[in-house]
Amino acid sequence: MEGEIVPEVLTSDGVRLCYQDDGAGQPLLIVPGILGTAAVFVRQVEGLRDRYRVIVYDHRGHGASEKPPHGYRVARLAKDPHGGAGPR
């Protein structure tokens, strides 16, 4: 992702999360497992983007997302996809 412009969103507690948004149609959110990143789902995105709007993101502390010193409890990670401050 280096040198690439990556869309990002701010969570309600101000952490920058990077995501990929590809395709059109019914939205489909892919949530990586802990320690996984959006990069793991390249082939799934390629196979689904002709029928769906596929959104996949990097959890806080993973991939291209911000690596804050806080917010790694499961309850916080579950809140992150709901956004907060909106796209940047």
Biopython code that builds the backbone (N, CA, C, O; Angstrom):
import numpy as np
from Bio.PDB.StructureBuilder import StructureBuilder

atoms = [
    (1, "MET", "N", (0.802, -1.192, 0.000)),
    (1, "MET", "CA", (0.000, 0.000, 0.000)),
    (1, "MET", "C", (0.851, 1.265, 0.000)),
    (1, "MET", "O", (0.308, 2.364, -0.109)),
    (2, "GLU", "N", (2.134, 1.139, 0.117)),
    (2, "GLU", "CA", (3.008, 2.295, 0.181)),
    (2, "GLU", "C", (2.891, 3.105, -1.100)),
    (2, "GLU", "O", (2.970, 2.563, -2.203)),
    (3, "GLY", "N", (2.701, 4.416, -0.939)),
    (3, "GLY", "CA", (2.568, 5.303, -2.077)),
    (3, "GLY", "C", (1.164, 5.357, -2.643)),
    (3, "GLY", "O", (0.878, 6.196, -3.497)),
    (4, "GLU", "N", (0.298, 4.495, -2.194)),
    (4, "GLU", "CA", (-1.075, 4.420, -2.673)),
    (4, "GLU", "C", (-1.970, 5.268, -1.768)),
    (4, "GLU", "O", (-1.770, 5.310, -0.554)),
    (5, "ILE", "N", (-2.960, 5.943, -2.365)),
    (5, "ILE", "CA", (-3.912, 6.703, -1.563)),
    (5, "ILE", "C", (-4.954, 5.719, -1.046)),
    (5, "ILE", "O", (-5.637, 5.056, -1.826)),
    (6, "VAL", "N", (-5.067, 5.633, 0.262)),
    (6, "VAL", "CA", (-5.962, 4.668, 0.891)),
    (6, "VAL", "C", (-7.076, 5.435, 1.587)),
    (6, "VAL", "O", (-6.795, 6.337, 2.377)),
    (7, "PRO", "N", (-8.344, 5.096, 1.313)),
    (7, "PRO", "CA", (-9.415, 5.760, 2.038)),
    (7, "PRO", "C", (-9.355, 5.388, 3.520)),
    (7, "PRO", "O", (-8.917, 4.298, 3.887)),
    (8, "GLU", "N", (-9.797, 6.300, 4.344)),
    (8, "GLU", "CA", (-9.769, 6.031, 5.775)),
    (8, "GLU", "C", (-11.000, 6.637, 6.443)),
    (8, "GLU", "O", (-11.643, 7.538, 5.906)),
    (9, "VAL", "N", (-11.303, 6.124, 7.611)),
    (9, "VAL", "CA", (-12.421, 6.602, 8.404)),
    (9, "VAL", "C", (-11.921, 6.746, 9.835)),
    (9, "VAL", "O", (-11.034, 6.009, 10.266)),
    (10, "LEU", "N", (-12.489, 7.695, 10.568)),
    (10, "LEU", "CA", (-12.142, 7.860, 11.969)),
    (10, "LEU", "C", (-13.190, 7.159, 12.819)),
    (10, "LEU", "O", (-14.390, 7.300, 12.584)),
    (11, "THR", "N", (-12.730, 6.410, 13.799)),
    (11, "THR", "CA", (-13.645, 5.763, 14.732)),
    (11, "THR", "C", (-14.161, 6.792, 15.723)),
    (11, "THR", "O", (-13.676, 7.922, 15.759)),
    (12, "SER", "N", (-15.141, 6.406, 16.524)),
    (12, "SER", "CA", (-15.708, 7.332, 17.503)),
    (12, "SER", "C", (-14.690, 7.770, 18.552)),
    (12, "SER", "O", (-14.883, 8.797, 19.203)),
    (13, "ASP", "N", (-13.604, 7.007, 18.727)),
    (13, "ASP", "CA", (-12.561, 7.429, 19.669)),
    (13, "ASP", "C", (-11.340, 8.000, 18.951)),
    (13, "ASP", "O", (-10.270, 8.122, 19.547)),
    (14, "GLY", "N", (-11.496, 8.354, 17.666)),
    (14, "GLY", "CA", (-10.479, 9.100, 16.945)),
    (14, "GLY", "C", (-9.350, 8.311, 16.316)),
    (14, "GLY", "O", (-8.308, 8.885, 15.999)),
    (15, "VAL", "N", (-9.524, 7.005, 16.124)),
    (15, "VAL", "CA", (-8.480, 6.179, 15.508)),
    (15, "VAL", "C", (-8.751, 6.060, 14.009)),
    (15, "VAL", "O", (-9.886, 5.824, 13.595)),
    (16, "ARG", "N", (-7.713, 6.223, 13.206)),
    (16, "ARG", "CA", (-7.817, 6.166, 11.744)),
    (16, "ARG", "C", (-7.763, 4.716, 11.272)),
    (16, "ARG", "O", (-6.772, 4.018, 11.489)),
    (17, "LEU", "N", (-8.850, 4.268, 10.617)),
    (17, "LEU", "CA", (-8.889, 2.921, 10.038)),
    (17, "LEU", "C", (-8.867, 3.031, 8.525)),
    (17, "LEU", "O", (-9.600, 3.837, 7.953)),
    (18, "CYS", "N", (-8.040, 2.236, 7.874)),
    (18, "CYS", "CA", (-7.971, 2.216, 6.416)),
    (18, "CYS", "C", (-8.839, 1.083, 5.885)),
    (18, "CYS", "O", (-8.969, 0.033, 6.513)),
    (19, "TYR", "N", (-9.426, 1.315, 4.724)),
    (19, "TYR", "CA", (-10.325, 0.317, 4.152)),
    (19, "TYR", "C", (-10.242, 0.330, 2.633)),
    (19, "TYR", "O", (-9.704, 1.253, 2.022)),
    (20, "GLN", "N", (-10.793, -0.725, 2.047)),
    (20, "GLN", "CA", (-10.919, -0.825, 0.593)),
    (20, "GLN", "C", (-12.407, -0.900, 0.284)),
    (20, "GLN", "O", (-13.142, -1.616, 0.964)),
    (21, "ASP", "N", (-12.857, -0.178, -0.722)),
    (21, "ASP", "CA", (-14.259, -0.144, -1.132)),
    (21, "ASP", "C", (-14.270, -0.351, -2.633)),
    (21, "ASP", "O", (-13.801, 0.510, -3.378)),
    (22, "ASP", "N", (-14.800, -1.483, -3.092)),
    (22, "ASP", "CA", (-14.701, -1.844, -4.505)),
    (22, "ASP", "C", (-16.027, -2.429, -4.980)),
    (22, "ASP", "O", (-16.718, -3.104, -4.218)),
    (23, "GLY", "N", (-16.381, -2.173, -6.230)),
    (23, "GLY", "CA", (-17.586, -2.738, -6.813)),
    (23, "GLY", "C", (-18.798, -1.854, -6.606)),
    (23, "GLY", "O", (-18.691, -0.724, -6.130)),
    (24, "ALA", "N", (-19.968, -2.395, -6.975)),
    (24, "ALA", "CA", (-21.228, -1.668, -6.862)),
    (24, "ALA", "C", (-22.336, -2.662, -6.544)),
    (24, "ALA", "O", (-22.218, -3.859, -6.806)),
    (25, "GLY", "N", (-23.395, -2.143, -5.983)),
    (25, "GLY", "CA", (-24.532, -2.988, -5.641)),
    (25, "GLY", "C", (-24.715, -3.091, -4.140)),
    (25, "GLY", "O", (-24.293, -2.216, -3.384)),
    (26, "GLN", "N", (-25.350, -4.170, -3.723)),
    (26, "GLN", "CA", (-25.593, -4.425, -2.295)),
    (26, "GLN", "C", (-24.255, -4.429, -1.554)),
    (26, "GLN", "O", (-23.332, -5.130, -1.970)),
    (27, "PRO", "N", (-24.128, -3.661, -0.463)),
    (27, "PRO", "CA", (-22.855, -3.650, 0.269)),
    (27, "PRO", "C", (-22.598, -4.964, 1.006)),
    (27, "PRO", "O", (-23.510, -5.573, 1.565)),
    (28, "LEU", "N", (-21.353, -5.378, 0.992)),
    (28, "LEU", "CA", (-20.911, -6.587, 1.684)),
    (28, "LEU", "C", (-19.658, -6.208, 2.466)),
    (28, "LEU", "O", (-18.628, -5.885, 1.875)),
    (29, "LEU", "N", (-19.746, -6.247, 3.792)),
    (29, "LEU", "CA", (-18.614, -5.903, 4.650)),
    (29, "LEU", "C", (-17.879, -7.179, 5.032)),
    (29, "LEU", "O", (-18.470, -8.101, 5.595)),
    (30, "ILE", "N", (-16.591, -7.226, 4.724)),
    (30, "ILE", "CA", (-15.749, -8.353, 5.114)),
    (30, "ILE", "C", (-14.939, -7.901, 6.324)),
    (30, "ILE", "O", (-14.216, -6.907, 6.265)),
    (31, "VAL", "N", (-15.070, -8.644, 7.420)),
    (31, "VAL", "CA", (-14.370, -8.312, 8.661)),
    (31, "VAL", "C", (-13.258, -9.334, 8.869)),
    (31, "VAL", "O", (-13.538, -10.509, 9.108)),
    (32, "PRO", "N", (-11.998, -8.905, 8.780)),
    (32, "PRO", "CA", (-10.897, -9.835, 8.998)),
    (32, "PRO", "C", (-10.889, -10.338, 10.442)),
    (32, "PRO", "O", (-11.332, -9.649, 11.361)),
    (33, "GLY", "N", (-10.385, -11.534, 10.614)),
    (33, "GLY", "CA", (-10.195, -12.052, 11.962)),
    (33, "GLY", "C", (-9.044, -11.325, 12.629)),
    (33, "GLY", "O", (-8.283, -10.615, 11.971)),
    (34, "ILE", "N", (-8.918, -11.501, 13.928)),
    (34, "ILE", "CA", (-7.823, -10.870, 14.656)),
    (34, "ILE", "C", (-6.505, -11.321, 14.027)),
    (34, "ILE", "O", (-6.325, -12.499, 13.718)),
    (35, "LEU", "N", (-5.611, -10.395, 13.847)),
    (35, "LEU", "CA", (-4.298, -10.548, 13.214)),
    (35, "LEU", "C", (-4.374, -10.618, 11.695)),
    (35, "LEU", "O", (-3.335, -10.694, 11.038)),
    (36, "GLY", "N", (-5.586, -10.594, 11.113)),
    (36, "GLY", "CA", (-5.739, -10.572, 9.663)),
    (36, "GLY", "C", (-5.857, -9.147, 9.163)),
    (36, "GLY", "O", (-6.177, -8.238, 9.930)),
    (37, "THR", "N", (-5.600, -8.949, 7.882)),
    (37, "THR", "CA", (-5.735, -7.626, 7.273)),
    (37, "THR", "C", (-6.583, -7.722, 6.013)),
    (37, "THR", "O", (-6.915, -8.817, 5.557)),
    (38, "ALA", "N", (-6.926, -6.576, 5.460)),
    (38, "ALA", "CA", (-7.701, -6.536, 4.222)),
    (38, "ALA", "C", (-6.966, -7.235, 3.084)),
    (38, "ALA", "O", (-7.599, -7.791, 2.186)),
    (39, "ALA", "N", (-5.647, -7.211, 3.114)),
    (39, "ALA", "CA", (-4.842, -7.808, 2.047)),
    (39, "ALA", "C", (-5.106, -9.302, 1.873)),
    (39, "ALA", "O", (-4.908, -9.839, 0.783)),
    (40, "VAL", "N", (-5.545, -9.968, 2.915)),
    (40, "VAL", "CA", (-5.826, -11.403, 2.860)),
    (40, "VAL", "C", (-7.008, -11.700, 1.924)),
    (40, "VAL", "O", (-7.131, -12.811, 1.408)),
    (41, "PHE", "N", (-7.871, -10.706, 1.711)),
    (41, "PHE", "CA", (-9.118, -10.930, 0.981)),
    (41, "PHE", "C", (-9.096, -10.438, -0.464)),
    (41, "PHE", "O", (-10.153, -10.199, -1.049)),
    (42, "VAL", "N", (-7.921, -10.285, -1.040)),
    (42, "VAL", "CA", (-7.798, -9.778, -2.413)),
    (42, "VAL", "C", (-8.615, -10.627, -3.389)),
    (42, "VAL", "O", (-9.375, -10.079, -4.188)),
    (43, "ARG", "N", (-8.477, -11.920, -3.340)),
    (43, "ARG", "CA", (-9.193, -12.789, -4.297)),
    (43, "ARG", "C", (-10.706, -12.776, -4.063)),
    (43, "ARG", "O", (-11.478, -12.856, -5.019)),
    (44, "GLN", "N", (-11.132, -12.677, -2.809)),
    (44, "GLN", "CA", (-12.563, -12.614, -2.531)),
    (44, "GLN", "C", (-13.163, -11.319, -3.079)),
    (44, "GLN", "O", (-14.253, -11.321, -3.651)),
    (45, "VAL", "N", (-12.439, -10.218, -2.898)),
    (45, "VAL", "CA", (-12.903, -8.936, -3.432)),
    (45, "VAL", "C", (-12.994, -9.020, -4.950)),
    (45, "VAL", "O", (-13.993, -8.592, -5.528)),
    (46, "GLU", "N", (-11.978, -9.560, -5.601)),
    (46, "GLU", "CA", (-11.988, -9.693, -7.065)),
    (46, "GLU", "C", (-13.177, -10.535, -7.527)),
    (46, "GLU", "O", (-13.793, -10.218, -8.545)),
    (47, "GLY", "N", (-13.505, -11.583, -6.809)),
    (47, "GLY", "CA", (-14.591, -12.472, -7.206)),
    (47, "GLY", "C", (-15.979, -11.947, -6.906)),
    (47, "GLY", "O", (-16.955, -12.426, -7.483)),
    (48, "LEU", "N", (-16.088, -10.976, -6.019)),
    (48, "LEU", "CA", (-17.403, -10.480, -5.598)),
    (48, "LEU", "C", (-17.746, -9.089, -6.113)),
    (48, "LEU", "O", (-18.917, -8.711, -6.129)),
    (49, "ARG", "N", (-16.750, -8.326, -6.531)),
    (49, "ARG", "CA", (-16.994, -6.916, -6.862)),
    (49, "ARG", "C", (-17.882, -6.705, -8.086)),
    (49, "ARG", "O", (-18.395, -5.603, -8.277)),
    (50, "ASP", "N", (-18.076, -7.716, -8.911)),
    (50, "ASP", "CA", (-18.971, -7.550, -10.064)),
    (50, "ASP", "C", (-20.442, -7.628, -9.661)),
    (50, "ASP", "O", (-21.314, -7.240, -10.439)),
    (51, "ARG", "N", (-20.729, -8.125, -8.451)),
    (51, "ARG", "CA", (-22.109, -8.257, -7.971)),
    (51, "ARG", "C", (-22.399, -7.455, -6.719)),
    (51, "ARG", "O", (-23.559, -7.170, -6.421)),
    (52, "TYR", "N", (-21.363, -7.088, -5.980)),
    (52, "TYR", "CA", (-21.536, -6.419, -4.691)),
    (52, "TYR", "C", (-20.595, -5.231, -4.560)),
    (52, "TYR", "O", (-19.576, -5.145, -5.245)),
    (53, "ARG", "N", (-20.950, -4.339, -3.686)),
    (53, "ARG", "CA", (-20.016, -3.310, -3.226)),
    (53, "ARG", "C", (-19.291, -3.955, -2.044)),
    (53, "ARG", "O", (-19.884, -4.134, -0.980)),
    (54, "VAL", "N", (-18.038, -4.297, -2.218)),
    (54, "VAL", "CA", (-17.276, -5.038, -1.219)),
    (54, "VAL", "C", (-16.405, -4.069, -0.425)),
    (54, "VAL", "O", (-15.589, -3.339, -0.988)),
    (55, "ILE", "N", (-16.594, -4.078, 0.883)),
    (55, "ILE", "CA", (-15.833, -3.213, 1.780)),
    (55, "ILE", "C", (-15.067, -4.116, 2.736)),
    (55, "ILE", "O", (-15.652, -4.984, 3.383)),
    (56, "VAL", "N", (-13.770, -3.913, 2.821)),
    (56, "VAL", "CA", (-12.930, -4.680, 3.748)),
    (56, "VAL", "C", (-11.949, -3.695, 4.390)),
    (56, "VAL", "O", (-11.429, -2.804, 3.718)),
    (57, "TYR", "N", (-11.704, -3.858, 5.675)),
    (57, "TYR", "CA", (-10.869, -2.880, 6.375)),
    (57, "TYR", "C", (-9.797, -3.565, 7.214)),
    (57, "TYR", "O", (-9.845, -4.769, 7.469)),
    (58, "ASP", "N", (-8.840, -2.765, 7.628)),
    (58, "ASP", "CA", (-7.809, -3.222, 8.559)),
    (58, "ASP", "C", (-8.226, -2.792, 9.959)),
    (58, "ASP", "O", (-8.505, -1.616, 10.191)),
    (59, "HIS", "N", (-8.269, -3.744, 10.894)),
    (59, "HIS", "CA", (-8.546, -3.406, 12.290)),
    (59, "HIS", "C", (-7.510, -2.406, 12.782)),
    (59, "HIS", "O", (-6.430, -2.294, 12.202)),
    (60, "ARG", "N", (-7.827, -1.690, 13.830)),
    (60, "ARG", "CA", (-6.838, -0.817, 14.472)),
    (60, "ARG", "C", (-5.627, -1.663, 14.847)),
    (60, "ARG", "O", (-5.770, -2.784, 15.336)),
    (61, "GLY", "N", (-4.451, -1.126, 14.616)),
    (61, "GLY", "CA", (-3.226, -1.850, 14.932)),
    (61, "GLY", "C", (-2.813, -2.869, 13.890)),
    (61, "GLY", "O", (-1.836, -3.591, 14.089)),
    (62, "HIS", "N", (-3.539, -2.946, 12.777)),
    (62, "HIS", "CA", (-3.254, -3.939, 11.748)),
    (62, "HIS", "C", (-3.112, -3.253, 10.388)),
    (62, "HIS", "O", (-3.728, -2.216, 10.143)),
    (63, "GLY", "N", (-2.309, -3.827, 9.519)),
    (63, "GLY", "CA", (-2.163, -3.324, 8.148)),
    (63, "GLY", "C", (-1.863, -1.839, 8.093)),
    (63, "GLY", "O", (-0.954, -1.355, 8.767)),
    (64, "ALA", "N", (-2.637, -1.112, 7.279)),
    (64, "ALA", "CA", (-2.408, 0.318, 7.068)),
    (64, "ALA", "C", (-3.126, 1.201, 8.084)),
    (64, "ALA", "O", (-2.942, 2.418, 8.078)),
    (65, "SER", "N", (-3.939, 0.608, 8.953)),
    (65, "SER", "CA", (-4.657, 1.401, 9.957)),
    (65, "SER", "C", (-3.721, 1.892, 11.052)),
    (65, "SER", "O", (-2.626, 1.367, 11.257)),
    (66, "GLU", "N", (-4.196, 2.919, 11.746)),
    (66, "GLU", "CA", (-3.415, 3.494, 12.846)),
    (66, "GLU", "C", (-3.185, 2.469, 13.951)),
    (66, "GLU", "O", (-4.014, 1.591, 14.190)),
    (67, "LYS", "N", (-2.050, 2.599, 14.613)),
    (67, "LYS", "CA", (-1.661, 1.668, 15.673)),
    (67, "LYS", "C", (-1.630, 2.391, 17.016)),
    (67, "LYS", "O", (-0.556, 2.724, 17.518)),
    (68, "PRO", "N", (-2.814, 2.638, 17.606)),
    (68, "PRO", "CA", (-2.863, 3.377, 18.867)),
    (68, "PRO", "C", (-2.447, 2.491, 20.043)),
    (68, "PRO", "O", (-2.428, 1.267, 19.920)),
    (69, "PRO", "N", (-2.117, 3.102, 21.172)),
    (69, "PRO", "CA", (-1.734, 2.322, 22.353)),
    (69, "PRO", "C", (-2.941, 1.792, 23.122)),
    (69, "PRO", "O", (-2.769, 1.177, 24.175)),
    (70, "HIS", "N", (-4.158, 2.017, 22.623)),
    (70, "HIS", "CA", (-5.367, 1.621, 23.347)),
    (70, "HIS", "C", (-6.412, 1.065, 22.379)),
    (70, "HIS", "O", (-6.255, 1.149, 21.161)),
    (71, "GLY", "N", (-7.478, 0.499, 22.940)),
    (71, "GLY", "CA", (-8.643, 0.116, 22.144)),
    (71, "GLY", "C", (-8.612, -1.270, 21.543)),
    (71, "GLY", "O", (-9.231, -1.498, 20.503)),
    (72, "TYR", "N", (-7.912, -2.200, 22.161)),
    (72, "TYR", "CA", (-7.802, -3.537, 21.578)),
    (72, "TYR", "C", (-8.710, -4.566, 22.245)),
    (72, "TYR", "O", (-8.558, -5.767, 22.020)),
    (73, "ARG", "N", (-9.642, -4.107, 23.056)),
    (73, "ARG", "CA", (-10.603, -5.035, 23.655)),
    (73, "ARG", "C", (-11.617, -5.415, 22.576)),
    (73, "ARG", "O", (-11.880, -4.635, 21.661)),
    (74, "VAL", "N", (-12.171, -6.594, 22.686)),
    (74, "VAL", "CA", (-13.122, -7.081, 21.680)),
    (74, "VAL", "C", (-14.307, -6.125, 21.549)),
    (74, "VAL", "O", (-14.770, -5.873, 20.437)),
    (75, "ALA", "N", (-14.800, -5.595, 22.653)),
    (75, "ALA", "CA", (-15.931, -4.661, 22.599)),
    (75, "ALA", "C", (-15.590, -3.426, 21.760)),
    (75, "ALA", "O", (-16.435, -2.950, 21.002)),
    (76, "ARG", "N", (-14.379, -2.904, 21.881)),
    (76, "ARG", "CA", (-13.971, -1.736, 21.109)),
    (76, "ARG", "C", (-13.819, -2.093, 19.635)),
    (76, "ARG", "O", (-14.271, -1.346, 18.767)),
    (77, "LEU", "N", (-13.190, -3.225, 19.346)),
    (77, "LEU", "CA", (-13.027, -3.657, 17.954)),
    (77, "LEU", "C", (-14.378, -3.844, 17.281)),
    (77, "LEU", "O", (-14.518, -3.570, 16.089)),
    (78, "ALA", "N", (-15.375, -4.307, 18.031)),
    (78, "ALA", "CA", (-16.717, -4.506, 17.483)),
    (78, "ALA", "C", (-17.388, -3.172, 17.150)),
    (78, "ALA", "O", (-18.223, -3.119, 16.246)),
    (79, "LYS", "N", (-17.046, -2.106, 17.851)),
    (79, "LYS", "CA", (-17.621, -0.784, 17.583)),
    (79, "LYS", "C", (-16.997, -0.125, 16.357)),
    (79, "LYS", "O", (-17.655, 0.667, 15.682)),
    (80, "ASP", "N", (-15.750, -0.437, 16.065)),
    (80, "ASP", "CA", (-15.019, 0.262, 15.013)),
    (80, "ASP", "C", (-15.702, 0.271, 13.645)),
    (80, "ASP", "O", (-15.721, 1.324, 13.008)),
    (81, "PRO", "N", (-16.266, -0.839, 13.155)),
    (81, "PRO", "CA", (-16.883, -0.780, 11.815)),
    (81, "PRO", "C", (-18.087, 0.165, 11.736)),
    (81, "PRO", "O", (-18.522, 0.523, 10.642)),
    (82, "HIS", "N", (-18.611, 0.558, 12.859)),
    (82, "HIS", "CA", (-19.766, 1.475, 12.866)),
    (82, "HIS", "C", (-19.335, 2.913, 12.649)),
    (82, "HIS", "O", (-20.176, 3.806, 12.537)),
    (83, "GLY", "N", (-18.018, 3.146, 12.589)),
    (83, "GLY", "CA", (-17.508, 4.476, 12.290)),
    (83, "GLY", "C", (-17.613, 5.424, 13.450)),
    (83, "GLY", "O", (-17.596, 5.015, 14.611)),
    (84, "GLY", "N", (-17.720, 6.651, 13.143)),
    (84, "GLY", "CA", (-17.776, 7.683, 14.168)),
    (84, "GLY", "C", (-17.697, 9.042, 13.512)),
    (84, "GLY", "O", (-18.720, 9.649, 13.194)),
    (85, "ALA", "N", (-16.497, 9.513, 13.313)),
    (85, "ALA", "CA", (-16.281, 10.837, 12.755)),
    (85, "ALA", "C", (-16.446, 10.866, 11.237)),
    (85, "ALA", "O", (-16.509, 11.948, 10.654)),
    (86, "GLY", "N", (-16.518, 9.712, 10.585)),
    (86, "GLY", "CA", (-16.740, 9.667, 9.145)),
    (86, "GLY", "C", (-15.471, 9.604, 8.331)),
    (86, "GLY", "O", (-14.375, 9.671, 8.888)),
    (87, "PRO", "N", (-15.597, 9.475, 7.005)),
    (87, "PRO", "CA", (-14.429, 9.372, 6.119)),
    (87, "PRO", "C", (-13.581, 10.630, 6.174)),
    (87, "PRO", "O", (-14.077, 11.729, 6.425)),
    (88, "ARG", "N", (-12.294, 10.443, 5.934)),
    (88, "ARG", "CA", (-11.357, 11.564, 5.877)),
    (88, "ARG", "C", (-10.799, 11.667, 4.485)),
    (88, "ARG", "O", (-9.984, 12.548, 4.210)),
]
sb = StructureBuilder()
sb.init_structure("model")
sb.init_model(0)
sb.init_chain("A")
sb.init_seg("    ")
for serial, (resi, resn, name, xyz) in enumerate(atoms, 1):
    if name == "N":
        sb.init_residue(resn, " ", resi, " ")
    sb.init_atom(name, np.array(xyz, "f"), 0.0, 1.0, " ", f" {name:<3s}", serial, name[0])
structure = sb.get_structure()
